[in-house]
């Protein structure tokens, strides 16, 4: 049980700190983004100017009918930005895009790849709104990430969790206290630790259960016929695990060498 708990804790810390990325070159950046999420809402001036020019051209094409509009009726800057980013950035999972469980990409990285999930799109929209002077925030939850904007006495939500309307403009804030753990922009970050602890506890106990069950099968070696086959297969699992760990270590060393050689050159 102690061994299972220790392994689960190590894996949980690794996933939490690095987003589960297998590339060690990304580890430092991912750790920084998790402890300093405000770094995700930034974009250099040259890239921002190019993006704004694309945005103006995109709106021109929507107005003359070259590109189909995302919304019917009257729209706002929030509708236009959401439509622009949705068309420019394809939705893709972090596993297929960055080979990570939960990769936090900067707006620059999202633009270069042209693919990201909800947090990458939210950071990009928020960056463009902040540059326009809006009091905008990226709201990162345990299941989804969206954008919240405070405009005078109104609250604007872009791609809010659990809502069919992608743009919500409301005189009252939407109650979402149990769904997010950090709300941030380039200047500040507001943390709520309870949702994060809850999600972390679920991941830890899930890993703990899996490793504890594997340990029980390996040690006890139950010999009833239905269990015997599973027990024998689990006996080979540890060797597969050792082989995987060996390849993982070799992969880490190769990537670190590549980074070192590229910096030397």
C-alpha angles and dihedrals in degrees: 000000000000091000092050091048092049094049091047091050093050093050092045092052090047092051093044096047100039103022089244093289115165092202109088090201088070097048099086093047093047092050089051092049091052095050094037107031091166087077087071092066099068138098132173117253097245094053090044091053091051091048092050090051089053089049092054091048091047092053090048090055091048091051094050092045099250090119121037113243119245094217135040121228128008116356136195134212087270092057091046094050093047091050092047095050092042090056095042100043119052116215113248137157122254091236094060095034105040102008088242134116093228115005119183107209127194118234088254092056091046092052093048094051097035089213133089144129130251098296094052092050092045092051090050094049091046091050092054092047094048090051087056091055099257122145092239131161138190108230111204117196136179092260107018144014125221142163126256123194129188111210115175103297095342134092119215121197121192116199093346118191116268095007127120092203108078092203119045122181111187137168088218129052116253113244106245102139094131097051108056134058104182133028116187151156133178093291107039146011127210115202131202108188101189099073090046092050090047093052092044091051091052092051093045096049092045090054091043092053093049094049093042091052091048091050092050091051093048097046103036096042096200108210105201108123100251092047097039094071092048090047093052092048090050088053089064091045093076091058090050088050091051090050091049091050090050093052090045091054091048090049091051092050092049093050092048090050091050091052092047093049092047091053091048092051 
